[in-house]
Amino acid sequence: MRLANWLEDALGSRAKVRVLRYLCRSARDEHTLSEISRSLKIGLSSARLALQDLEAQGYVESRSFGNAHGYRMYRGDVETALRRIFAAERLIGSNLEKAVRTAVPATCAALLFGSAAREEQTPRSDLDLLVMGPTKAAAERASLAAANAIAAVGPLRARTISLSWAQARAKRREPWFQNAIKEGRVLAGPPPETWF
C-alpha cells in the first residue's frame, strides 16, 4: 500500500516518486542513470528527466565520474522523512503478506496483481488478489479468509478460481489472466508456474 501518493501531487510525477523510493530503499549509496532506469523499468529519458528535476529541487545530488553520473539522496531532514515514509510502506506490505499467508490454507495459492503488485496504486485502488484452490469452493473459502484478514489494509477485489479453471485460462492465453500471472506477486502458496 502506497503512503506517498501526495508526493506525486507535490512533485508532479510518478517517476520522481519511484526514483526517490528506489534511492531511499537502496542499500548502496550511489546509482547510475542506467541502473535506476533498469531497476524501475522506466525509459532512460524518463529517468533522466526525473533525476534532473529532483536534483534541481534539492532532493537528489549527483557526482560525475568519467562519462557517468552517480545519484543519491541529498542528506538532510527531507531524506530522513522520506525514508520513514517508504519504510512504513514496506511494513504495510509485509503485514499484508503475513495476513494473507496466515489466512490462506496450504492447499491454495494467493497472488497479488494489478496496481498494488506494480506499486502504482492510488488511495482509491483496491487490492486485486487471485486465489486459486483445488476446487472453486476451496478457493472461495480461502478468498473470504484473506478478505477478512486484510480488511484493515484496504478494499479487496478477489477472483477465486479452481485449478482446472486456471489451467483452462492459461491454455486460452486470456489477457487478464496472463497479465496477473506475469506481474503478480505470490503472497501464499506455490508460485503460478507450478499450477499448470
N, CA and C atoms as an extended XYZ file, in Angstrom:
588
Properties=species:S:1:pos:R:3:atomname:S:1:resname:S:1:resid:I:1 pbc="F F F"
N         0.852       -1.176        0.000 N   MET     1
C         0.000        0.000        0.000 CA  MET     1
C         0.891        1.229        0.000 C   MET     1
N         0.645        2.161       -0.890 N   ARG     2
C         1.456        3.354       -1.017 CA  ARG     2
C         0.953        4.453       -0.100 C   ARG     2
N         1.865        5.013        0.696 N   LEU     3
C         1.539        6.139        1.561 CA  LEU     3
C         1.914        7.450        0.900 C   LEU     3
N         2.749        7.403       -0.122 N   ALA     4
C         3.357        8.606       -0.675 CA  ALA     4
C         2.639        9.164       -1.894 C   ALA     4
N         1.346        8.893       -2.055 N   ASN     5
C         0.637        9.407       -3.221 CA  ASN     5
C         0.594       10.933       -3.241 C   ASN     5
N         0.592       11.553       -2.064 N   TRP     6
C         0.616       13.007       -2.004 CA  TRP     6
C         1.905       13.554       -2.602 C   TRP     6
N         2.978       12.759       -2.594 N   LEU     7
C         4.226       13.191       -3.218 CA  LEU     7
C         4.065       13.348       -4.724 C   LEU     7
N         3.264       12.475       -5.331 N   GLU     8
C         3.020       12.604       -6.771 CA  GLU     8
C         2.393       13.955       -7.084 C   GLU     8
N         1.442       14.376       -6.248 N   ASP     9
C         0.819       15.682       -6.452 CA  ASP     9
C         1.837       16.800       -6.260 C   ASP     9
N         2.658       16.684       -5.227 N   ALA    10
C         3.633       17.733       -4.921 CA  ALA    10
C         4.741       17.809       -5.967 C   ALA    10
N         5.224       16.647       -6.413 N   LEU    11
C         6.335       16.622       -7.357 CA  LEU    11
C         5.881       16.600       -8.811 C   LEU    11
N         4.616       16.259       -9.041 N   GLY    12
C         4.063       16.281      -10.389 CA  GLY    12
C         4.420       15.094      -11.257 C   GLY    12
N         4.930       14.025      -10.654 N   SER    13
C         5.346       12.891      -11.472 CA  SER    13
C         5.461       11.622      -10.641 C   SER    13
N         4.901       10.547      -11.155 N   ARG    14
C         5.036        9.241      -10.505 CA  ARG    14
C         6.476        8.745      -10.620 C   ARG    14
N         7.128        9.067      -11.749 N   ALA    15
C         8.510        8.638      -11.949 CA  ALA    15
C         9.426        9.227      -10.874 C   ALA    15
N         9.208       10.467      -10.500 N   LYS    16
C        10.040       11.097       -9.466 CA  LYS    16
C         9.868       10.379       -8.128 C   LYS    16
N         8.653       10.033       -7.787 N   VAL    17
C         8.405        9.327       -6.527 CA  VAL    17
C         9.054        7.947       -6.567 C   VAL    17
N         8.965        7.274       -7.692 N   ARG    18
C         9.581        5.953       -7.813 CA  ARG    18
C        11.094        6.031       -7.679 C   ARG    18
N        11.696        7.076       -8.261 N   VAL    19
C        13.144        7.267       -8.136 CA  VAL    19
C        13.513        7.530       -6.681 C   VAL    19
N        12.763        8.406       -6.007 N   LEU    20
C        13.036        8.688       -4.593 CA  LEU    20
C        12.901        7.423       -3.746 C   LEU    20
N        11.839        6.653       -4.003 N   ARG    21
C        11.623        5.411       -3.249 CA  ARG    21
C        12.800        4.457       -3.465 C   ARG    21
N        13.223        4.336       -4.702 N   TYR    22
C        14.346        3.446       -5.034 CA  TYR    22
C        15.620        3.891       -4.318 C   TYR    22
N        15.936        5.174       -4.387 N   LEU    23
C        17.149        5.687       -3.754 CA  LEU    23
C        17.096        5.541       -2.232 C   LEU    23
N        15.916        5.747       -1.648 N   CYS    24
C        15.771        5.612       -0.189 CA  CYS    24
C        15.888        4.169        0.265 C   CYS    24
N        15.387        3.254       -0.521 N   ARG    25
C        15.378        1.843       -0.118 CA  ARG    25
C        16.674        1.115       -0.447 C   ARG    25
N        17.479        1.709       -1.293 N   SER    26
C        18.685        1.038       -1.757 CA  SER    26
C        19.724        0.918       -0.653 C   SER    26
N        20.404       -0.210       -0.643 N   ALA    27
C        21.477       -0.409        0.330 CA  ALA    27
C        22.736        0.341       -0.109 C   ALA    27
N        22.869        0.565       -1.414 N   ARG    28
C        24.038        1.280       -1.930 CA  ARG    28
C        23.804        2.778       -1.876 C   ARG    28
N        24.878        3.527       -1.828 N   ASP    29
C        24.787        4.974       -1.701 CA  ASP    29
C        24.486        5.648       -3.038 C   ASP    29
N        25.186        5.251       -4.104 N   GLU    30
C        25.030        5.907       -5.401 CA  GLU    30
C        24.598        4.921       -6.477 C   GLU    30
N        23.859        5.470       -7.447 N   HIS    31
C        23.399        4.665       -8.578 CA  HIS    31
C        23.527        5.471       -9.856 C   HIS    31
N        23.812        4.783      -10.942 N   THR    32
C        23.887        5.466      -12.239 CA  THR    32
C        22.486        5.569      -12.837 C   THR    32
N        22.373        6.408      -13.841 N   LEU    33
C        21.107        6.579      -14.552 CA  LEU    33
C        20.621        5.252      -15.119 C   LEU    33
N        21.520        4.500      -15.744 N   SER    34
C        21.091        3.230      -16.360 CA  SER    34
C        20.647        2.214      -15.305 C   SER    34
N        21.299        2.175      -14.139 N   GLU    35
C        20.868        1.277      -13.056 CA  GLU    35
C        19.462        1.629      -12.581 C   GLU    35
N        19.217        2.906      -12.402 N   ILE    36
C        17.902        3.362      -11.935 CA  ILE    36
C        16.843        3.045      -12.972 C   ILE    36
N        17.130        3.356      -14.225 N   SER    37
C        16.182        3.094      -15.313 CA  SER    37
C        15.851        1.602      -15.402 C   SER    37
N        16.875        0.777      -15.378 N   ARG    38
C        16.683       -0.672      -15.494 CA  ARG    38
C        15.927       -1.229      -14.291 C   ARG    38
N        16.301       -0.820      -13.089 N   SER    39
C        15.654       -1.330      -11.876 CA  SER    39
C        14.184       -0.944      -11.791 C   SER    39
N        13.862        0.270      -12.228 N   LEU    40
C        12.479        0.749      -12.143 CA  LEU    40
C        11.660        0.428      -13.395 C   LEU    40
N        12.342       -0.110      -14.416 N   LYS    41
C        11.690       -0.437      -15.689 CA  LYS    41
C        11.002        0.789      -16.287 C   LYS    41
N        11.752        1.896      -16.281 N   ILE    42
C        11.298        3.117      -16.954 CA  ILE    42
C        12.374        3.510      -17.957 C   ILE    42
N        11.982        4.236      -18.987 N   GLY    43
C        12.914        4.639      -20.030 CA  GLY    43
C        14.026        5.538      -19.496 C   GLY    43
N        15.156        5.531      -20.204 N   LEU    44
C        16.284        6.376      -19.811 CA  LEU    44
C        15.901        7.852      -19.788 C   LEU    44
N        15.149        8.283      -20.788 N   SER    45
C        14.788        9.713      -20.840 CA  SER    45
C        13.868       10.090      -19.674 C   SER    45
N        12.934        9.225      -19.310 N   SER    46
C        12.059        9.495      -18.158 CA  SER    46
C        12.857        9.543      -16.866 C   SER    46
N        13.779        8.598      -16.706 N   ALA    47
C        14.622        8.569      -15.508 CA  ALA    47
C        15.516        9.812      -15.458 C   ALA    47
N        16.085       10.190      -16.595 N   ARG    48
C        16.952       11.366      -16.652 CA  ARG    48
C        16.180       12.627      -16.272 C   ARG    48
N        14.986       12.801      -16.847 N   LEU    49
C        14.170       13.986      -16.529 CA  LEU    49
C        13.802       14.011      -15.044 C   LEU    49
N        13.418       12.862      -14.509 N   ALA    50
C        13.048       12.793      -13.090 CA  ALA    50
C        14.242       13.160      -12.210 C   ALA    50
N        15.412       12.607      -12.528 N   LEU    51
C        16.602       12.892      -11.737 CA  LEU    51
C        17.031       14.356      -11.849 C   LEU    51
N        16.932       14.925      -13.046 N   GLN    52
C        17.288       16.335      -13.222 CA  GLN    52
C        16.365       17.236      -12.406 C   GLN    52
N        15.065       16.953      -12.470 N   ASP    53
C        14.103       17.750      -11.692 CA  ASP    53
C        14.331       17.587      -10.189 C   ASP    53
N        14.551       16.339       -9.749 N   LEU    54
C        14.774       16.093       -8.324 CA  LEU    54
C        16.058       16.764       -7.840 C   LEU    54
N        17.063       16.798       -8.705 N   GLU    55
C        18.307       17.483       -8.335 CA  GLU    55
C        18.083       18.989       -8.248 C   GLU    55
N        17.356       19.553       -9.209 N   ALA    56
C        17.058       20.989       -9.199 CA  ALA    56
C        16.225       21.377       -7.973 C   ALA    56
N        15.376       20.448       -7.505 N   GLN    57
C        14.519       20.715       -6.341 CA  GLN    57
C        15.228       20.424       -5.015 C   GLN    57
N        16.455       19.895       -5.078 N   GLY    58
C        17.232       19.668       -3.866 CA  GLY    58
C        16.995       18.340       -3.166 C   GLY    58
N        16.349       17.381       -3.838 N   TYR    59
C        16.103       16.064       -3.229 CA  TYR    59
C        17.235       15.077       -3.508 C   TYR    59
N        17.887       15.272       -4.646 N   VAL    60
C        18.911       14.345       -5.122 CA  VAL    60
C        20.170       15.141       -5.453 C   VAL    60
N        21.300       14.508       -5.241 N   GLU    61
C        22.552       15.125       -5.673 CA  GLU    61
C        23.287       14.145       -6.568 C   GLU    61
N        24.125       14.691       -7.449 N   SER    62
C        24.860       13.838       -8.376 CA  SER    62
C        26.348       14.142       -8.299 C   SER    62
N        27.098       13.168       -8.773 N   ARG    63
C        28.547       13.284       -8.810 CA  ARG    63
C        29.002       12.664      -10.122 C   ARG    63
N        29.876       13.355      -10.816 N   SER    64
C        30.398       12.847      -12.087 CA  SER    64
C        31.612       11.975      -11.840 C   SER    64
N        31.658       10.875      -12.571 N   PHE    65
C        32.870       10.059      -12.605 CA  PHE    65
C        32.994        9.529      -14.022 C   PHE    65
N        33.950       10.093      -14.754 N   GLY    66
C        34.096        9.774      -16.170 CA  GLY    66
C        32.913       10.327      -16.949 C   GLY    66
N        32.320        9.484      -17.790 N   ASN    67
C        31.154        9.891      -18.576 CA  ASN    67
C        29.834        9.657      -17.837 C   ASN    67
N        29.899        9.030      -16.686 N   ALA    68
C        28.679        8.679      -15.940 CA  ALA    68
C        28.460        9.627      -14.767 C   ALA    68
N        27.250        9.586      -14.238 N   HIS    69
C        26.889       10.334      -13.040 CA  HIS    69
C        26.368        9.346      -12.001 C   HIS    69
N        26.751        9.578      -10.755 N   GLY    70
C        26.200        8.807       -9.649 CA  GLY    70
C        25.174        9.657       -8.933 C   GLY    70
N        24.003        9.083       -8.651 N   TYR    71
C        22.916        9.826       -7.989 CA  TYR    71
C        22.652        9.229       -6.622 C   TYR    71
N        22.339       10.093       -5.675 N   ARG    72
C        21.956        9.656       -4.341 CA  ARG    72
C        21.032       10.693       -3.732 C   ARG    72
N        20.370       10.283       -2.640 N   MET    73
C        19.502       11.220       -1.922 CA  MET    73
C        20.350       12.322       -1.302 C   MET    73
N        19.848       13.543       -1.351 N   TYR    74
C        20.509       14.647       -0.662 CA  TYR    74
C        20.325       14.430        0.836 C   TYR    74
N        21.388       14.487        1.588 N   ARG    75
C        21.334       14.226        3.025 CA  ARG    75
C        20.656       15.373        3.762 C   ARG    75
N        19.754       15.031        4.679 N   GLY    76
C        19.096       16.062        5.483 CA  GLY    76
C        17.756       15.593        6.012 C   GLY    76
N        16.962       16.551        6.505 N   ASP    77
C        15.669       16.249        7.117 CA  ASP    77
C        14.680       15.624        6.136 C   ASP    77
N        14.692       16.096        4.890 N   VAL    78
C        13.756       15.555        3.894 CA  VAL    78
C        14.073       14.088        3.623 C   VAL    78
N        15.357       13.772        3.509 N   GLU    79
C        15.753       12.381        3.294 CA  GLU    79
C        15.268       11.505        4.450 C   GLU    79
N        15.451       11.969        5.672 N   THR    80
C        15.019       11.220        6.853 CA  THR    80
C        13.512       10.983        6.821 C   THR    80
N        12.758       12.015        6.497 N   ALA    81
C        11.295       11.891        6.436 CA  ALA    81
C        10.872       10.919        5.339 C   ALA    81
N        11.484       11.010        4.168 N   LEU    82
C        11.138       10.104        3.066 CA  LEU    82
C        11.493        8.663        3.407 C   LEU    82
N        12.623        8.455        4.036 N   ARG    83
C        12.995        7.093        4.426 CA  ARG    83
C        11.962        6.498        5.384 C   ARG    83
N        11.445        7.312        6.287 N   ARG    84
C        10.421        6.827        7.220 CA  ARG    84
C         9.124        6.483        6.491 C   ARG    84
N         8.727        7.327        5.558 N   ILE    85
C         7.503        7.076        4.779 CA  ILE    85
C         7.638        5.772        3.996 C   ILE    85
N         8.758        5.623        3.288 N   PHE    86
C         8.946        4.429        2.468 CA  PHE    86
C         9.133        3.179        3.327 C   PHE    86
N         9.704        3.319        4.518 N   ALA    87
C         9.817        2.178        5.443 CA  ALA    87
C         8.433        1.765        5.933 C   ALA    87
N         7.563        2.749        6.187 N   ALA    88
C         6.188        2.441        6.613 CA  ALA    88
C         5.446        1.701        5.505 C   ALA    88
N         5.679        2.077        4.248 N   GLU    89
C         5.064        1.360        3.128 CA  GLU    89
C         5.481       -0.107        3.134 C   GLU    89
N         6.767       -0.352        3.340 N   ARG    90
C         7.258       -1.741        3.373 CA  ARG    90
C         6.617       -2.524        4.505 C   ARG    90
N         6.444       -1.866        5.650 N   LEU    91
C         5.827       -2.531        6.794 CA  LEU    91
C         4.382       -2.913        6.495 C   LEU    91
N         3.636       -2.013        5.862 N   ILE    92
C         2.252       -2.320        5.478 CA  ILE    92
C         2.235       -3.500        4.516 C   ILE    92
N         3.140       -3.479        3.514 N   GLY    93
C         3.219       -4.592        2.565 CA  GLY    93
C         3.566       -5.897        3.242 C   GLY    93
N         4.465       -5.838        4.186 N   SER    94
C         4.862       -7.027        4.940 CA  SER    94
C         3.693       -7.560        5.765 C   SER    94
N         2.942       -6.669        6.408 N   ASN    95
C         1.774       -7.078        7.192 CA  ASN    95
C         0.693       -7.687        6.301 C   ASN    95
N         0.524       -7.122        5.099 N   LEU    96
C        -0.441       -7.655        4.139 CA  LEU    96
C        -0.061       -9.085        3.767 C   LEU    96
N         1.196       -9.289        3.415 N   GLU    97
C         1.646      -10.621        3.031 CA  GLU    97
C         1.486      -11.615        4.179 C   GLU    97
N         1.836      -11.197        5.373 N   LYS    98
C         1.729      -12.080        6.538 CA  LYS    98
C         0.270      -12.457        6.797 C   LYS    98
N        -0.640      -11.468        6.695 N   ALA    99
C        -2.067      -11.727        6.926 CA  ALA    99
C        -2.615      -12.715        5.905 C   ALA    99
N        -2.267      -12.535        4.633 N   VAL   100
C        -2.762      -13.431        3.583 CA  VAL   100
C        -2.150      -14.822        3.755 C   VAL   100
N        -0.856      -14.884        4.014 N   ARG   101
C        -0.179      -16.172        4.185 CA  ARG   101
C        -0.797      -16.970        5.331 C   ARG   101
N        -1.165      -16.279        6.395 N   THR   102
C        -1.779      -16.930        7.549 CA  THR   102
C        -3.197      -17.391        7.243 C   THR   102
N        -3.944      -16.596        6.467 N   ALA   103
C        -5.357      -16.880        6.208 CA  ALA   103
C        -5.586      -17.940        5.140 C   ALA   103
N        -4.697      -18.005        4.160 N   VAL   104
C        -4.906      -18.916        3.025 CA  VAL   104
C        -4.300      -20.280        3.354 C   VAL   104
N        -5.114      -21.340        3.285 N   PRO   105
C        -4.601      -22.674        3.622 CA  PRO   105
C        -3.544      -23.153        2.627 C   PRO   105
N        -2.762      -24.115        3.053 N   ALA   106
C        -1.652      -24.623        2.245 CA  ALA   106
C        -2.097      -25.234        0.921 C   ALA   106
N        -3.359      -25.656        0.823 N   THR   107
C        -3.849      -26.262       -0.423 CA  THR   107
C        -4.192      -25.219       -1.479 C   THR   107
N        -4.143      -23.938       -1.107 N   CYS   108
C        -4.493      -22.861       -2.029 CA  CYS   108
C        -3.292      -21.944       -2.255 C   CYS   108
N        -3.442      -21.048       -3.223 N   ALA   109
C        -2.405      -20.064       -3.517 CA  ALA   109
C        -3.067      -18.702       -3.676 C   ALA   109
N        -2.345      -17.640       -3.306 N   ALA   110
C        -2.853      -16.271       -3.454 CA  ALA   110
C        -1.799      -15.433       -4.147 C   ALA   110
N        -2.235      -14.707       -5.161 N   LEU   111
C        -1.358      -13.905       -5.993 CA  LEU   111
C        -1.887      -12.481       -6.028 C   LEU   111
N        -1.093      -11.520       -5.579 N   LEU   112
C        -1.453      -10.102       -5.658 CA  LEU   112
C        -1.104       -9.623       -7.055 C   LEU   112
N        -2.050       -8.971       -7.741 N   PHE   113
C        -1.767       -8.467       -9.084 CA  PHE   113
C        -2.395       -7.094       -9.235 C   PHE   113
N        -2.259       -6.495      -10.394 N   GLY   114
C        -2.824       -5.171      -10.634 CA  GLY   114
C        -1.921       -4.064      -10.102 C   GLY   114
N        -2.527       -2.923       -9.808 N   SER   115
C        -1.751       -1.734       -9.437 CA  SER   115
C        -0.910       -1.932       -8.182 C   SER   115
N        -1.395       -2.700       -7.221 N   ALA   116
C        -0.622       -2.930       -5.988 CA  ALA   116
C         0.640       -3.731       -6.280 C   ALA   116
N         0.555       -4.731       -7.138 N   ALA   117
C         1.731       -5.531       -7.487 CA  ALA   117
C         2.734       -4.706       -8.287 C   ALA   117
N         2.220       -3.768       -9.094 N   ARG   118
C         3.107       -2.896       -9.883 CA  ARG   118
C         3.583       -1.680       -9.090 C   ARG   118
N         3.127       -1.563       -7.835 N   GLU   119
C         3.430       -0.419       -6.975 CA  GLU   119
C         2.963        0.887       -7.615 C   GLU   119
N         1.743        0.850       -8.166 N   GLU   120
C         1.174        2.026       -8.810 CA  GLU   120
C        -0.195        2.384       -8.252 C   GLU   120
N        -0.560        1.834       -7.103 N   GLN   121
C        -1.899        2.086       -6.592 CA  GLN   121
C        -2.059        3.523       -6.114 C   GLN   121
N        -3.285        3.949       -6.114 N   THR   122
C        -3.664        5.272       -5.633 CA  THR   122
C        -4.502        5.066       -4.372 C   THR   122
N        -4.869        6.161       -3.680 N   PRO   123
C        -5.702        5.987       -2.486 CA  PRO   123
C        -7.029        5.279       -2.770 C   PRO   123
N        -7.505        5.330       -4.007 N   ARG   124
C        -8.792        4.699       -4.349 CA  ARG   124
C        -8.644        3.282       -4.893 C   ARG   124
N        -7.416        2.832       -5.032 N   SER   125
C        -7.193        1.493       -5.592 CA  SER   125
C        -7.639        0.414       -4.614 C   SER   125
N        -8.104       -0.687       -5.185 N   ASP   126
C        -8.377       -1.845       -4.355 CA  ASP   126
C        -7.212       -2.815       -4.519 C   ASP   126
N        -7.231       -3.868       -3.762 N   LEU   127
C        -6.199       -4.891       -3.852 CA  LEU   127
C        -6.750       -6.033       -4.692 C   LEU   127
N        -6.078       -6.327       -5.791 N   ASP   128
C        -6.502       -7.415       -6.672 CA  ASP   128
C        -5.783       -8.686       -6.258 C   ASP   128
N        -6.558       -9.671       -5.873 N   LEU   129
C        -5.997      -10.929       -5.384 CA  LEU   129
C        -6.599      -12.079       -6.178 C   LEU   129
N        -5.736      -12.894       -6.729 N   LEU   130
C        -6.158      -14.090       -7.445 CA  LEU   130
C        -5.937      -15.257       -6.488 C   LEU   130
N        -7.030      -15.913       -6.108 N   VAL   131
C        -6.948      -17.035       -5.167 CA  VAL   131
C        -7.304      -18.305       -5.918 C   VAL   131
N        -6.364      -19.247       -5.930 N   MET   132
C        -6.559      -20.486       -6.653 CA  MET   132
C        -6.566      -21.635       -5.659 C   MET   132
N        -7.525      -22.516       -5.818 N   GLY   133
C        -7.628      -23.678       -4.949 CA  GLY   133
C        -7.890      -24.926       -5.752 C   GLY   133
N        -7.812      -26.085       -5.114 N   PRO   134
C        -8.055      -27.337       -5.831 CA  PRO   134
C        -9.484      -27.414       -6.365 C   PRO   134
N       -10.402      -26.742       -5.667 N   THR   135
C       -11.795      -26.645       -6.131 CA  THR   135
C       -12.238      -25.199       -5.997 C   THR   135
N       -13.298      -24.846       -6.678 N   LYS   136
C       -13.836      -23.485       -6.597 CA  LYS   136
C       -14.263      -23.175       -5.153 C   LYS   136
N       -14.874      -24.127       -4.472 N   ALA   137
C       -15.321      -23.911       -3.091 CA  ALA   137
C       -14.132      -23.648       -2.162 C   ALA   137
N       -13.059      -24.394       -2.345 N   ALA   138
C       -11.863      -24.186       -1.515 CA  ALA   138
C       -11.268      -22.812       -1.772 C   ALA   138
N       -11.255      -22.392       -3.035 N   ALA   139
C       -10.734      -21.065       -3.386 CA  ALA   139
C       -11.610      -19.965       -2.790 C   ALA   139
N       -12.938      -20.155       -2.804 N   GLU   140
C       -13.844      -19.154       -2.226 CA  GLU   140
C       -13.663      -19.040       -0.720 C   GLU   140
N       -13.473      -20.150       -0.035 N   ARG   141
C       -13.231      -20.106        1.418 CA  ARG   141
C       -11.914      -19.378        1.719 C   ARG   141
N       -10.879      -19.662        0.935 N   ALA   142
C        -9.578      -19.010        1.126 CA  ALA   142
C        -9.670      -17.518        0.830 C   ALA   142
N       -10.441      -17.174       -0.191 N   SER   143
C       -10.617      -15.768       -0.557 CA  SER   143
C       -11.320      -14.994        0.549 C   SER   143
N       -12.354      -15.576        1.123 N   LEU   144
C       -13.084      -14.947        2.222 CA  LEU   144
C       -12.175      -14.774        3.436 C   LEU   144
N       -11.380      -15.786        3.730 N   ALA   145
C       -10.444      -15.697        4.859 CA  ALA   145
C        -9.419      -14.592        4.617 C   ALA   145
N        -8.920      -14.469        3.383 N   ALA   146
C        -7.947      -13.423        3.050 CA  ALA   146
C        -8.586      -12.043        3.168 C   ALA   146
N        -9.817      -11.902        2.674 N   ALA   147
C       -10.520      -10.621        2.749 CA  ALA   147
C       -10.708      -10.182        4.191 C   ALA   147
N       -11.094      -11.104        5.054 N   ASN   148
C       -11.271      -10.782        6.472 CA  ASN   148
C        -9.943      -10.416        7.129 C   ASN   148
N        -8.871      -11.085        6.744 N   ALA   149
C        -7.564      -10.851        7.353 CA  ALA   149
C        -6.975       -9.502        6.983 C   ALA   149
N        -7.288       -9.011        5.778 N   ILE   150
C        -6.664       -7.756        5.336 CA  ILE   150
C        -7.644       -6.591        5.272 C   ILE   150
N        -8.777       -6.728        5.894 N   ALA   151
C        -9.787       -5.662        5.841 CA  ALA   151
C        -9.235       -4.306        6.277 C   ALA   151
N        -8.304       -4.297        7.209 N   ALA   152
C        -7.757       -3.029        7.698 CA  ALA   152
C        -6.801       -2.390        6.695 C   ALA   152
N        -6.260       -3.162        5.766 N   VAL   153
C        -5.291       -2.629        4.803 CA  VAL   153
C        -5.978       -1.916        3.653 C   VAL   153
N        -7.081       -2.441        3.191 N   GLY   154
C        -7.776       -1.799        2.082 CA  GLY   154
C        -8.812       -2.716        1.485 C   GLY   154
N        -9.646       -2.152        0.596 N   PRO   155
C       -10.679       -2.968       -0.036 CA  PRO   155
C       -10.048       -4.039       -0.931 C   PRO   155
N       -10.638       -5.202       -0.894 N   LEU   156
C       -10.106       -6.337       -1.644 CA  LEU   156
C       -11.065       -6.710       -2.754 C   LEU   156
N       -10.533       -6.896       -3.946 N   ARG   157
C       -11.300       -7.456       -5.054 CA  ARG   157
C       -10.616       -8.766       -5.400 C   ARG   157
N       -11.217       -9.845       -4.996 N   ALA   158
C       -10.598      -11.152       -5.197 CA  ALA   158
C       -11.286      -11.899       -6.327 C   ALA   158
N       -10.495      -12.591       -7.106 N   ARG   159
C       -11.016      -13.507       -8.112 CA  ARG   159
C       -10.655      -14.893       -7.623 C   ARG   159
N       -11.661      -15.718       -7.453 N   THR   160
C       -11.425      -17.071       -6.965 CA  THR   160
C       -11.537      -18.044       -8.122 C   THR   160
N       -10.574      -18.939       -8.212 N   ILE   161
C       -10.553      -19.885       -9.328 CA  ILE   161
C       -10.145      -21.261       -8.838 C   ILE   161
N       -10.584      -22.263       -9.570 N   SER   162
C       -10.152      -23.628       -9.277 CA  SER   162
C        -8.922      -23.926      -10.131 C   SER   162
N        -8.221      -24.958       -9.787 N   LEU   163
C        -7.042      -25.356      -10.547 CA  LEU   163
C        -7.403      -25.636      -12.002 C   LEU   163
N        -8.509      -26.347      -12.253 N   SER   164
C        -8.894      -26.671      -13.633 CA  SER   164
C        -9.256      -25.405      -14.410 C   SER   164
N        -9.897      -24.442      -13.734 N   TRP   165
C       -10.243      -23.174      -14.378 CA  TRP   165
C        -8.968      -22.413      -14.744 C   TRP   165
N        -7.973      -22.385      -13.845 N   ALA   166
C        -6.699      -21.701      -14.110 CA  ALA   166
C        -5.989      -22.342      -15.299 C   ALA   166
N        -6.009      -23.666      -15.338 N   GLN   167
C        -5.352      -24.361      -16.436 CA  GLN   167
C        -6.033      -24.043      -17.769 C   GLN   167
N        -7.358      -23.962      -17.769 N   ALA   168
C        -8.094      -23.624      -18.999 CA  ALA   168
C        -7.780      -22.195      -19.447 C   ALA   168
N        -7.718      -21.232      -18.514 N   ARG   169
C        -7.418      -19.835      -18.861 CA  ARG   169
C        -5.996      -19.699      -19.388 C   ARG   169
N        -5.084      -20.463      -18.820 N   ALA   170
C        -3.698      -20.426      -19.280 CA  ALA   170
C        -3.596      -20.970      -20.700 C   ALA   170
N        -4.356      -22.043      -20.981 N   LYS   171
C        -4.356      -22.636      -22.318 CA  LYS   171
C        -4.906      -21.657      -23.354 C   LYS   171
N        -5.962      -20.928      -22.972 N   ARG   172
C        -6.586      -19.947      -23.879 CA  ARG   172
C        -5.799      -18.646      -23.981 C   ARG   172
N        -4.821      -18.481      -23.093 N   ARG   173
C        -3.999      -17.265      -23.046 CA  ARG   173
C        -4.843      -16.004      -22.894 C   ARG   173
N        -5.784      -16.055      -21.953 N   GLU   174
C        -6.631      -14.887      -21.692 CA  GLU   174
C        -5.772      -13.743      -21.170 C   GLU   174
N        -5.893      -12.552      -21.771 N   PRO   175
C        -5.003      -11.431      -21.438 CA  PRO   175
C        -4.969      -11.052      -19.952 C   PRO   175
N        -6.132      -10.915      -19.311 N   TRP   176
C        -6.106      -10.501      -17.902 CA  TRP   176
C        -5.402      -11.543      -17.042 C   TRP   176
N        -5.621      -12.827      -17.377 N   PHE   177
C        -5.018      -13.908      -16.615 CA  PHE   177
C        -3.507      -13.942      -16.851 C   PHE   177
N        -3.104      -13.795      -18.114 N   GLN   178
C        -1.676      -13.770      -18.438 CA  GLN   178
C        -0.983      -12.612      -17.721 C   GLN   178
N        -1.618      -11.433      -17.696 N   ASN   179
C        -1.037      -10.271      -17.008 CA  ASN   179
C        -0.948      -10.507      -15.507 C   ASN   179
N        -1.989      -11.084      -14.933 N   ALA   180
C        -1.979      -11.358      -13.487 CA  ALA   180
C        -0.830      -12.292      -13.131 C   ALA   180
N        -0.618      -13.317      -13.931 N   ILE   181
C         0.461      -14.277      -13.683 CA  ILE   181
C         1.822      -13.598      -13.875 C   ILE   181
N         1.929      -12.788      -14.926 N   LYS   182
C         3.209      -12.143      -15.256 CA  LYS   182
C         3.626      -11.109      -14.203 C   LYS   182
N         2.696      -10.245      -13.814 N   GLU   183
C         3.035       -9.134      -12.908 CA  GLU   183
C         2.813       -9.470      -11.441 C   GLU   183
N         2.124      -10.571      -11.183 N   GLY   184
C         1.699      -10.889       -9.821 CA  GLY   184
C         2.823      -11.212       -8.863 C   GLY   184
N         2.498      -11.028       -7.605 N   ARG   185
C         3.411      -11.335       -6.505 CA  ARG   185
C         2.753      -12.398       -5.637 C   ARG   185
N         3.407      -13.514       -5.455 N   VAL   186
C         2.851      -14.604       -4.661 CA  VAL   186
C         2.853      -14.202       -3.191 C   VAL   186
N         1.671      -14.239       -2.571 N   LEU   187
C         1.551      -13.943       -1.146 CA  LEU   187
C         1.418      -15.210       -0.317 C   LEU   187
N         0.890      -16.247       -0.921 N   ALA   188
C         0.717      -17.519       -0.208 CA  ALA   188
C         0.699      -18.658       -1.215 C   ALA   188
N         1.195      -19.796       -0.802 N   GLY   189
C         1.150      -20.970       -1.648 CA  GLY   189
C         2.263      -21.009       -2.689 C   GLY   189
N         2.160      -21.972       -3.594 N   PRO   190
C         3.205      -22.147       -4.600 CA  PRO   190
C         3.139      -21.092       -5.709 C   PRO   190
N         4.244      -20.852       -6.407 N   PRO   191
C         4.243      -19.886       -7.497 CA  PRO   191
C         3.394      -20.381       -8.674 C   PRO   191
N         2.875      -19.455       -9.512 N   PRO   192
C         1.971      -19.828      -10.606 CA  PRO   192
C         2.539      -20.851      -11.574 C   PRO   192
N         3.852      -20.863      -11.768 N   GLU   193
C         4.448      -21.813      -12.718 CA  GLU   193
C         4.146      -23.256      -12.338 C   GLU   193
N         3.920      -23.493      -11.059 N   THR   194
C         3.657      -24.861      -10.602 CA  THR   194
C         2.175      -25.213      -10.663 C   THR   194
N         1.330      -24.253      -11.037 N   TRP   195
C        -0.112      -24.503      -11.085 CA  TRP   195
C        -0.507      -25.335      -12.295 C   TRP   195
N         0.330      -25.319      -13.312 N   PHE   196
C        -0.091      -25.886      -14.594 CA  PHE   196
C         0.692      -27.133      -14.954 C   PHE   196
